[in-house]
Amino acid sequence: MKKELPPLTSYSEDQRQKAMDKYRLIAPYLNHEKNLKTIAEVSECF
């Protein structure tokens, strides 16, 4: 059974900001611009 997630509007500003930071990190992969290995190497710096 899949757990139902709350709507994004119920998240705090900090939670939304963290989610956007994560999205920005993986966006190049989703847009077929970089592979996961490259993204992982870059993210280790953070």
C-alpha distance matrix in Angstrom:
0.0 3.8 6.5 9.3 12.5 15.8 18.5 21.0 23.7 22.4 23.0 26.5 29.1 28.8 25.0 25.7 28.6 26.7 24.1 27.1 28.7 25.8 25.7 29.5 29.2 27.0 28.5 31.2 28.7 26.7 30.2 31.2 34.0 33.2 31.3 28.9 31.6 34.0 31.6 30.7 34.5 35.1 32.4 33.8 36.7 34.7
3.8 0.0 3.8 6.4 9.2 12.7 15.2 17.4 20.4 19.3 19.7 23.2 25.7 25.4 21.7 22.1 25.0 23.2 20.5 23.4 25.2 22.3 22.1 25.9 25.8 23.7 25.0 27.9 25.6 23.6 27.0 28.3 31.0 30.3 28.7 26.3 29.2 31.3 28.6 28.0 31.8 32.2 29.4 31.0 33.8 31.7
6.5 3.8 0.0 3.8 6.3 9.6 12.7 14.9 17.6 16.1 16.6 20.0 22.7 22.5 18.8 19.5 22.6 20.9 18.5 21.7 23.5 21.0 21.2 25.0 25.1 23.4 24.8 28.0 26.1 24.1 27.5 29.2 31.5 30.8 29.4 26.8 29.7 31.5 28.6 27.9 31.6 31.7 28.7 30.3 32.8 30.3
9.3 6.4 3.8 0.0 3.8 6.6 9.3 12.1 14.5 13.3 14.4 18.0 20.7 21.1 17.5 17.8 21.2 20.1 17.5 20.3 22.7 20.6 20.4 24.1 24.8 23.2 24.2 27.5 26.0 23.7 26.9 28.9 31.2 30.9 30.0 27.7 30.8 32.2 29.1 28.9 32.5 32.2 29.2 31.2 33.4 30.7
12.5 9.2 6.3 3.8 0.0 3.8 6.5 8.6 11.3 10.2 10.8 14.5 17.0 17.4 13.8 14.0 17.4 16.5 13.9 16.8 19.2 17.5 17.3 21.0 21.9 20.7 21.6 25.1 24.0 21.8 24.9 27.2 29.1 28.8 28.2 25.9 28.9 30.1 26.7 26.6 30.2 29.6 26.5 28.6 30.5 27.7
15.8 12.7 9.6 6.6 3.8 0.0 3.8 6.4 8.2 6.7 8.2 11.9 14.6 15.7 12.5 12.6 16.3 16.1 13.9 16.5 19.3 18.2 18.1 21.5 22.9 22.2 22.7 26.5 25.8 23.6 26.3 29.0 30.7 30.6 30.4 28.1 31.2 31.9 28.4 28.5 31.9 30.9 27.7 30.0 31.5 28.4
18.5 15.2 12.7 9.3 6.5 3.8 0.0 3.8 5.4 5.7 7.6 11.3 13.3 15.1 12.3 11.3 15.0 15.6 13.2 15.1 18.3 17.7 17.0 20.1 22.1 21.4 21.4 25.2 25.0 22.4 24.8 27.8 29.4 29.7 29.9 28.1 31.3 31.7 28.1 28.7 32.0 30.6 27.7 30.3 31.5 28.4
21.0 17.4 14.9 12.1 8.6 6.4 3.8 0.0 3.8 5.3 5.5 8.8 10.1 12.0 9.3 7.6 11.4 12.3 10.0 11.6 14.9 14.8 14.0 16.9 19.1 18.9 18.7 22.6 22.8 20.5 22.6 25.8 27.0 27.3 27.8 26.0 29.2 29.2 25.5 26.3 29.4 27.7 24.9 27.6 28.5 25.4
23.7 20.4 17.6 14.5 11.3 8.2 5.4 3.8 0.0 3.8 5.5 7.9 9.3 12.1 10.4 8.8 12.4 14.1 12.5 13.6 16.9 17.5 16.9 19.3 21.8 22.0 21.6 25.4 26.0 23.7 25.5 28.9 29.8 30.3 31.1 29.4 32.5 32.2 28.6 29.4 32.3 30.4 27.5 30.2 30.8 27.5
22.4 19.3 16.1 13.3 10.2 6.7 5.7 5.3 3.8 0.0 3.8 6.6 9.4 11.6 9.6 9.5 13.1 14.2 13.1 15.1 17.9 18.2 18.3 21.0 22.9 23.2 23.4 27.2 27.5 25.5 27.7 30.8 31.8 31.9 32.3 30.3 33.1 33.2 29.5 29.8 32.8 31.1 27.9 30.2 31.0 27.5
23.0 19.7 16.6 14.4 10.8 8.2 7.6 5.5 5.5 3.8 0.0 3.8 6.6 8.0 5.8 6.3 9.7 10.5 10.0 12.2 14.6 15.1 15.6 18.1 19.9 20.6 21.1 24.8 25.2 23.6 25.9 28.9 29.5 29.4 29.8 27.6 30.3 30.2 26.4 26.6 29.5 27.7 24.5 26.7 27.3 23.8
26.5 23.2 20.0 18.0 14.5 11.9 11.3 8.8 7.9 6.6 3.8 0.0 3.8 5.4 5.2 6.3 8.6 10.0 10.7 12.4 14.3 15.6 16.6 18.5 20.2 21.6 22.1 25.7 26.5 25.3 27.4 30.3 30.6 30.3 30.9 28.7 31.1 30.7 26.9 27.1 29.6 27.5 24.3 26.3 26.5 22.8
29.1 25.7 22.7 20.7 17.0 14.6 13.3 10.1 9.3 9.4 6.6 3.8 0.0 3.8 5.5 5.1 6.1 8.7 9.9 10.5 12.3 14.4 15.2 16.4 18.5 20.3 20.5 23.9 25.2 24.1 25.8 28.9 28.7 28.6 29.7 27.7 30.0 29.2 25.4 26.0 28.2 25.7 22.8 25.0 24.8 21.1
28.8 25.4 22.5 21.1 17.4 15.7 15.1 12.0 12.1 11.6 8.0 5.4 3.8 0.0 3.8 5.5 5.1 6.2 8.7 9.9 10.5 12.5 14.2 15.3 16.7 18.8 19.7 22.9 24.1 23.5 25.4 28.2 27.8 27.2 28.0 25.8 27.8 27.0 23.3 23.4 25.5 23.1 20.0 21.9 21.7 18.0
25.0 21.7 18.8 17.5 13.8 12.5 12.3 9.3 10.4 9.6 5.8 5.2 5.5 3.8 0.0 3.8 5.4 5.2 6.2 8.7 9.9 10.8 12.4 14.3 15.6 17.0 18.1 21.5 22.2 21.3 23.6 26.3 26.4 25.8 26.2 23.8 26.1 25.8 22.0 22.0 24.5 22.6 19.3 21.3 21.7 18.1
25.7 22.1 19.5 17.8 14.0 12.6 11.3 7.6 8.8 9.5 6.3 6.3 5.1 5.5 3.8 0.0 3.8 5.5 5.1 6.2 8.6 9.9 10.4 12.3 14.3 15.6 15.9 19.5 20.4 19.2 21.2 24.2 24.3 24.2 25.0 23.1 25.6 25.0 21.3 21.9 24.5 22.2 19.3 21.9 22.2 18.8
28.6 25.0 22.6 21.2 17.4 16.3 15.0 11.4 12.4 13.1 9.7 8.6 6.1 5.1 5.4 3.8 0.0 3.8 5.4 5.1 6.2 8.7 9.8 10.5 12.5 14.6 14.9 18.2 19.6 19.0 20.6 23.5 23.0 22.7 23.8 22.0 24.2 23.2 19.5 20.2 22.3 19.7 17.0 19.6 19.3 15.9
26.7 23.2 20.9 20.1 16.5 16.1 15.6 12.3 14.1 14.2 10.5 10.0 8.7 6.2 5.2 5.5 3.8 0.0 3.8 5.4 5.0 6.3 8.6 9.9 10.8 12.8 14.1 17.2 18.1 17.9 20.0 22.4 22.1 21.3 21.8 19.6 21.6 21.0 17.2 17.4 19.7 17.5 14.3 16.7 16.9 13.4
24.1 20.5 18.5 17.5 13.9 13.9 13.2 10.0 12.5 13.1 10.0 10.7 9.9 8.7 6.2 5.1 5.4 3.8 0.0 3.8 5.4 5.2 6.2 8.7 9.9 10.9 11.9 15.4 15.9 15.1 17.5 20.1 20.3 19.7 20.2 18.1 20.7 20.3 16.5 17.1 19.9 18.0 15.0 17.8 18.5 15.4
27.1 23.4 21.7 20.3 16.8 16.5 15.1 11.6 13.6 15.1 12.2 12.4 10.5 9.9 8.7 6.2 5.1 5.4 3.8 0.0 3.8 5.4 4.9 6.1 8.6 10.0 10.0 13.4 14.8 13.9 15.6 18.5 18.2 18.2 19.4 17.9 20.5 19.5 15.8 17.1 19.5 17.1 14.7 17.9 18.2 15.3
28.7 25.2 23.5 22.7 19.2 19.3 18.3 14.9 16.9 17.9 14.6 14.3 12.3 10.5 9.9 8.6 6.2 5.0 5.4 3.8 0.0 3.8 5.4 5.2 6.4 9.0 9.9 12.7 14.1 14.3 15.9 18.3 17.5 16.8 17.9 16.2 18.3 17.0 13.3 14.4 16.4 13.8 11.3 14.4 14.4 11.5
25.8 22.3 21.0 20.6 17.5 18.2 17.7 14.8 17.5 18.2 15.1 15.6 14.4 12.5 10.8 9.9 8.7 6.3 5.2 5.4 3.8 0.0 3.8 5.5 5.1 6.6 8.6 11.4 11.9 12.1 14.5 16.5 16.2 15.1 15.6 13.4 15.8 15.2 11.4 12.1 14.8 13.0 10.2 13.2 14.2 11.7
25.7 22.1 21.2 20.4 17.3 18.1 17.0 14.0 16.9 18.3 15.6 16.6 15.2 14.2 12.4 10.4 9.8 8.6 6.2 4.9 5.4 3.8 0.0 3.8 5.3 5.3 5.7 9.3 10.0 9.3 11.4 14.0 14.1 13.8 14.7 13.3 16.2 15.5 11.9 13.6 16.3 14.4 12.4 15.9 16.8 14.7
29.5 25.9 25.0 24.1 21.0 21.5 20.1 16.9 19.3 21.0 18.1 18.5 16.4 15.3 14.3 12.3 10.5 9.9 8.7 6.1 5.2 5.5 3.8 0.0 3.8 5.6 5.1 7.7 9.8 10.0 11.0 13.4 12.6 12.4 14.1 13.3 15.8 14.2 10.7 13.0 15.1 12.5 11.2 14.9 15.1 13.2
29.2 25.8 25.1 24.8 21.9 22.9 22.1 19.1 21.8 22.9 19.9 20.2 18.5 16.7 15.6 14.3 12.5 10.8 9.9 8.6 6.4 5.1 5.3 3.8 0.0 3.8 5.8 7.2 8.5 9.9 11.4 12.9 11.9 10.6 11.6 10.3 12.4 10.9 7.3 9.3 11.4 9.2 7.7 11.4 12.1 10.7
27.0 23.7 23.4 23.2 20.7 22.2 21.4 18.9 22.0 23.2 20.6 21.6 20.3 18.8 17.0 15.6 14.6 12.8 10.9 10.0 9.0 6.6 5.3 5.6 3.8 0.0 3.8 5.6 5.4 6.4 8.8 10.1 10.1 8.9 9.4 8.2 11.2 10.5 7.2 9.4 12.3 11.0 9.8 13.3 14.8 13.8
28.5 25.0 24.8 24.2 21.6 22.7 21.4 18.7 21.6 23.4 21.1 22.1 20.5 19.7 18.1 15.9 14.9 14.1 11.9 10.0 9.9 8.6 5.7 5.1 5.8 3.8 0.0 3.8 5.3 5.0 6.1 8.5 8.5 8.9 10.6 10.6 13.7 12.5 9.7 12.6 15.0 13.3 12.7 16.4 17.4 16.4
31.2 27.9 28.0 27.5 25.1 26.5 25.2 22.6 25.4 27.2 24.8 25.7 23.9 22.9 21.5 19.5 18.2 17.2 15.4 13.4 12.7 11.4 9.3 7.7 7.2 5.6 3.8 0.0 3.8 5.5 5.1 6.1 4.9 5.4 8.0 9.1 11.8 10.0 8.2 11.7 13.4 11.9 12.5 16.0 16.8 16.7
28.7 25.6 26.1 26.0 24.0 25.8 25.0 22.8 26.0 27.5 25.2 26.5 25.2 24.1 22.2 20.4 19.6 18.1 15.9 14.8 14.1 11.9 10.0 9.8 8.5 5.4 5.3 3.8 0.0 3.8 5.3 5.0 5.8 5.0 5.7 6.5 9.8 9.3 7.7 10.7 13.0 12.5 12.8 16.0 17.6 17.7
26.7 23.6 24.1 23.7 21.8 23.6 22.4 20.5 23.7 25.5 23.6 25.3 24.1 23.5 21.3 19.2 19.0 17.9 15.1 13.9 14.3 12.1 9.3 10.0 9.9 6.4 5.0 5.5 3.8 0.0 3.8 5.5 7.6 8.4 9.1 9.7 13.3 13.1 11.2 13.9 16.6 15.9 15.6 19.0 20.6 20.1
30.2 27.0 27.5 26.9 24.9 26.3 24.8 22.6 25.5 27.7 25.9 27.4 25.8 25.4 23.6 21.2 20.6 20.0 17.5 15.6 15.9 14.5 11.4 11.0 11.4 8.8 6.1 5.1 5.3 3.8 0.0 3.8 5.5 7.9 9.9 11.7 14.9 13.8 12.5 15.8 17.9 16.8 17.2 20.7 21.8 21.6
31.2 28.3 29.2 28.9 27.2 29.0 27.8 25.8 28.9 30.8 28.9 30.3 28.9 28.2 26.3 24.2 23.5 22.4 20.1 18.5 18.3 16.5 14.0 13.4 12.9 10.1 8.5 6.1 5.0 5.5 3.8 0.0 3.8 5.8 7.3 9.9 12.7 12.0 11.7 14.8 16.6 16.2 17.2 20.3 21.7 22.1
34.0 31.0 31.5 31.2 29.1 30.7 29.4 27.0 29.8 31.8 29.5 30.6 28.7 27.8 26.4 24.3 23.0 22.1 20.3 18.2 17.5 16.2 14.1 12.6 11.9 10.1 8.5 4.9 5.8 7.6 5.5 3.8 0.0 3.8 7.1 10.0 12.1 10.2 10.2 13.8 14.9 14.0 15.6 18.7 19.5 20.2
33.2 30.3 30.8 30.9 28.8 30.6 29.7 27.3 30.3 31.9 29.4 30.3 28.6 27.2 25.8 24.2 22.7 21.3 19.7 18.2 16.8 15.1 13.8 12.4 10.6 8.9 8.9 5.4 5.0 8.4 7.9 5.8 3.8 0.0 3.8 6.7 8.3 6.5 6.9 10.3 11.3 10.9 12.7 15.5 16.7 17.7
31.3 28.7 29.4 30.0 28.2 30.4 29.9 27.8 31.1 32.3 29.8 30.9 29.7 28.0 26.2 25.0 23.8 21.8 20.2 19.4 17.9 15.6 14.7 14.1 11.6 9.4 10.6 8.0 5.7 9.1 9.9 7.3 7.1 3.8 0.0 3.8 5.5 5.6 6.5 8.8 10.3 11.2 12.5 14.8 16.7 17.9
28.9 26.3 26.8 27.7 25.9 28.1 28.1 26.0 29.4 30.3 27.6 28.7 27.7 25.8 23.8 23.1 22.0 19.6 18.1 17.9 16.2 13.4 13.3 13.3 10.3 8.2 10.6 9.1 6.5 9.7 11.7 9.9 10.0 6.7 3.8 0.0 3.8 5.4 5.0 6.0 8.6 9.9 10.3 12.2 14.8 15.7
31.6 29.2 29.7 30.8 28.9 31.2 31.3 29.2 32.5 33.1 30.3 31.1 30.0 27.8 26.1 25.6 24.2 21.6 20.7 20.5 18.3 15.8 16.2 15.8 12.4 11.2 13.7 11.8 9.8 13.3 14.9 12.7 12.1 8.3 5.5 3.8 0.0 3.8 5.5 5.1 6.2 8.7 9.9 10.8 13.5 15.2
34.0 31.3 31.5 32.2 30.1 31.9 31.7 29.2 32.2 33.2 30.2 30.7 29.2 27.0 25.8 25.0 23.2 21.0 20.3 19.5 17.0 15.2 15.5 14.2 10.9 10.5 12.5 10.0 9.3 13.1 13.8 12.0 10.2 6.5 5.6 5.4 3.8 0.0 3.8 5.4 5.2 6.3 8.6 10.2 11.9 13.8
31.6 28.6 28.6 29.1 26.7 28.4 28.1 25.5 28.6 29.5 26.4 26.9 25.4 23.3 22.0 21.3 19.5 17.2 16.5 15.8 13.3 11.4 11.9 10.7 7.3 7.2 9.7 8.2 7.7 11.2 12.5 11.7 10.2 6.9 6.5 5.0 5.5 3.8 0.0 3.8 5.4 5.2 6.0 8.7 10.4 11.4
30.7 28.0 27.9 28.9 26.6 28.5 28.7 26.3 29.4 29.8 26.6 27.1 26.0 23.4 22.0 21.9 20.2 17.4 17.1 17.1 14.4 12.1 13.6 13.0 9.3 9.4 12.6 11.7 10.7 13.9 15.8 14.8 13.8 10.3 8.8 6.0 5.1 5.4 3.8 0.0 3.8 5.4 5.1 6.3 9.2 10.3
34.5 31.8 31.6 32.5 30.2 31.9 32.0 29.4 32.3 32.8 29.5 29.6 28.2 25.5 24.5 24.5 22.3 19.7 19.9 19.5 16.4 14.8 16.3 15.1 11.4 12.3 15.0 13.4 13.0 16.6 17.9 16.6 14.9 11.3 10.3 8.6 6.2 5.2 5.4 3.8 0.0 3.8 5.6 5.5 7.5 10.0
35.1 32.2 31.7 32.2 29.6 30.9 30.6 27.7 30.4 31.1 27.7 27.5 25.7 23.1 22.6 22.2 19.7 17.5 18.0 17.1 13.8 13.0 14.4 12.5 9.2 11.0 13.3 11.9 12.5 15.9 16.8 16.2 14.0 10.9 11.2 9.9 8.7 6.3 5.2 5.4 3.8 0.0 3.8 5.5 5.8 7.8
32.4 29.4 28.7 29.2 26.5 27.7 27.7 24.9 27.5 27.9 24.5 24.3 22.8 20.0 19.3 19.3 17.0 14.3 15.0 14.7 11.3 10.2 12.4 11.2 7.7 9.8 12.7 12.5 12.8 15.6 17.2 17.2 15.6 12.7 12.5 10.3 9.9 8.6 6.0 5.1 5.6 3.8 0.0 3.8 5.2 5.5
33.8 31.0 30.3 31.2 28.6 30.0 30.3 27.6 30.2 30.2 26.7 26.3 25.0 21.9 21.3 21.9 19.6 16.7 17.8 17.9 14.4 13.2 15.9 14.9 11.4 13.3 16.4 16.0 16.0 19.0 20.7 20.3 18.7 15.5 14.8 12.2 10.8 10.2 8.7 6.3 5.5 5.5 3.8 0.0 3.8 5.4
36.7 33.8 32.8 33.4 30.5 31.5 31.5 28.5 30.8 31.0 27.3 26.5 24.8 21.7 21.7 22.2 19.3 16.9 18.5 18.2 14.4 14.2 16.8 15.1 12.1 14.8 17.4 16.8 17.6 20.6 21.8 21.7 19.5 16.7 16.7 14.8 13.5 11.9 10.4 9.2 7.5 5.8 5.2 3.8 0.0 3.8
34.7 31.7 30.3 30.7 27.7 28.4 28.4 25.4 27.5 27.5 23.8 22.8 21.1 18.0 18.1 18.8 15.9 13.4 15.4 15.3 11.5 11.7 14.7 13.2 10.7 13.8 16.4 16.7 17.7 20.1 21.6 22.1 20.2 17.7 17.9 15.7 15.2 13.8 11.4 10.3 10.0 7.8 5.5 5.4 3.8 0.0
